[in-house]
Each structure stands twice: as C-alpha cells, then as structure tokens.
Amino acid sequence: MRHEIRFSGFGGQGIILSAVILGRAAALYDNKNAVQTQVYGPEARGGASMSAVIIDDEPILYPKVRDPDTYVIMSQQGFEKYGCNTRDDAVMLLDSDLVHDRPSCRYVGIPATSVAKKELGRDIVANIIMLGALTTATSVVSGGALEKAILDSVPKGTEDLNLKAMKKGQELGIQGESS
Amino acid sequence: MRHEIRFSGFGGQGIILSAVILGRAAALYDNKNAVQTQVYGPEARGGASMSAVIIDDEPILYPKVRDPDTYVIMSQQGFEKYGCNTRDDAVMLLDSDLVHDRPSCRYVGIPATSVAKKELGRDIVANIIMLGALTTATSVVSGGALEKAILDSVPKGTEDLNLKAMKKGQELGIQGESS
C-alpha cells in the first residue's frame, strides 16, 4: 500500500517539518519505507510552502509524488493550488479557519491555528495538531509512531507542548467538521 | 549542469535543515531548479541523519540521488557510509574534528563544531558554518543566495548569529585544511 501525502501552507507554519516528522514516524516507528521531498518552485517565491511524503510497505522505487491520496492544507492559497483537483477517494485535512473552500473528496476540518493559539498559547504548534488529527482521521501513520517522531524532532524543552498539541489534534480528528 | 549534494551527520546537527536551506537558496535566489530529499533508512534508526539536494539549471526529471559530486559530512559514521566510495572528481566538506578519515577525492576540512562552540557560543550553528564554506569551496550556490535562504529559514532572533556563522564558514572555506 503506497500513500502519497501532500502538505501545503505558508512559510513559518512548519510545513516542511511536518513532512519530516511524518516520514520519520512511518519509517522508524511504523517500520515502513518513506521518502520526504521538497520541490522548490515558483509557489515558494510567494511565501507558500509545500512538501510531500511517500510512505509504502514496499521499497519506494519511484520517489516522485504523482497523485496524492492524503492532503494536509493550512492556507487558502495551498487549497487553490492543490485542493481543487483531488482524487475522489482522497482525504483532506484542512485548517478550517484558514481554508475557506471545501474539497469534493472526503475532508476533516480542524481549527488548528486558533486552537493552538487559544488553548495552547502558541500558534506555532498548529502543524502538530494537524499531524495528530491525521492519526485519527486516516491510517497513514499510527499515533504511537507519531509521538516518538515528534519527540525526536522538536526543540528540547517543547516536548510537553508538542505532545499536548498532538493529543488535541487526535481529539479534533474525531470530532472535527467533516464530510 | 546537475549537482547532487549529500549531507550526512547525526541527529540534532541540522542536517535536514541544511539541505532545505541549500535547496531554497538555489531555487529561489540563484534561479535554478532544486529538489530536496530525505530518505529514511536503517541508518536513521542509529541516530544518523542524511539528506540530499539536487540542483540543476534544467528541470529535474529524475529526483533520485545517483552519484553525488558534493558531500557535506559531519560525523565519522557519515563518512564511513558515504565518504569511502566517492567519484574522483567529487568535493567533500567535512567537519575536521568529527571526521577522522580523509577521502580520496578533493576535500576541505572545517572545524565547524568547535568554531561554532568556541567563537560563536552555540554548536548548533555548525551546519551553517559548513554551508558558508560550501559557497567559497564550490560553485553549487552563491553567497548572496545562501544568505537570503538562511534569513528565510532560521528562527526569529537568531539571524545575526546565523549570518556570523555563515561568514565564518566562508573564511574557513578558503583557509581550511584541504587537498
């Protein structure tokens, strides 16, 4: 089973780090193969940020993202670029305050940035809330693997904050606005 | 002209961030094409870290690293894995305190971690010293592009420290132990 996960948002949201953490979770702790890519294009020039992860049970011979089945979208611009032409069977997690449109595929809306700011005091962990939601809304990565990969990757001293964000995301992944 | 740059070291040295910054410099500010990849493998399980960037004047149709022409190596383990079988015409930047062996290809040894700690007070910027050295020891990225990409990528409040590290690396790239 091959999963292609596309992350998109704006600079400063931790879009690349999200992909790095997800790839690490899958490869090191879920015992799968993973490749994380970051293709710099014109969109990056506008302050947009984009990254991707391919996760597969088998070795990954073709490391280019062709047609994602999973999206994590944290800006309206990111939705406009990647969200309008998804596969019918794709799943999208979107920040429901920052993305105004809704996709034709299944989606889960998470008010990640506003919850990060209001309940956790730091909007910088919105990306970790989105990753937490990914573990309950999809099967691309397990909660246990994600927790370990977060602990490996976040700055020392911020572990508790990030684990709180992950758990908040897991709750919201079950309860969030969805189709 | 296609360049493949391989970074290797251990977790916490900023090996992935180095690749992200380099790709950003090339694509956004040197007007080239760039793909940054992070393949998670068994080596990552041992605390090793590895990343790569492909930079090309032409669109990158094949995003897999085949045979790097440029290496940035920040641990002895990284050297043992990637440094022993390089192309004869490759160039390697290595942290001369952390890597004990020397390659058969051309190399520049930079005491990045010890200079970062002793002269800048923070060993975390050793990777930025290595990137600075890359701009004077090779032509893969320009100094101006690197400076802008560093400013885009490092945490707010650390810009001066990181630019000092870059400039220190540029000096050391000229003066460092080399073959």
Interface residues (C-beta under 8 A of the other chain):
Chain A: G11 I16 V20 G23 R24 A26 A27 L28 N33 A34 V35 Q36 T37 Q38 V39 Y40 G41 A44 R45 P63 K64 D152
Chain B: G11 I16 V20 G23 R24 A26 A27 L28 N33 A34 V35 Q36 T37 Q38 V39 Y40 G41 A44 R45 P63 K64 D152
